[in-house]
């Protein structure tokens, strides 16, 4: 793992929200994208915030209408912790542990090009013993839990 860089394990393409995106739409994206947070980017692709499941739940708890609430209204506006595509995975892991964060947007030339979540680091650490082959296909999925059971 010590030779891996962020670019080796990051998820791409990255879905980002604009600051005008509706909270409801972000929630739907999170539910269908199987991730728990989404970066908010400006017109130039620079990260300006992050909206997480927690932010959406908090907004709902506060009585905000998710059809009227925008990403800008609920995103974390504090400095979003990011990393460069060449950041070693060991450094990403240290950031995640030290700052207790779930995901790190990965930047290339100052723009978001990927995301590394804790589960991506875990996948890089573990070579699963379970392989599920797709019926009628030569493609296969490697993982701890088959997709239909997840």
Order of alpha helices (4+ residues) and beta strands (2+ residues): alpha-alpha-beta-beta-alpha-alpha-beta-alpha-beta-beta-alpha-beta-beta
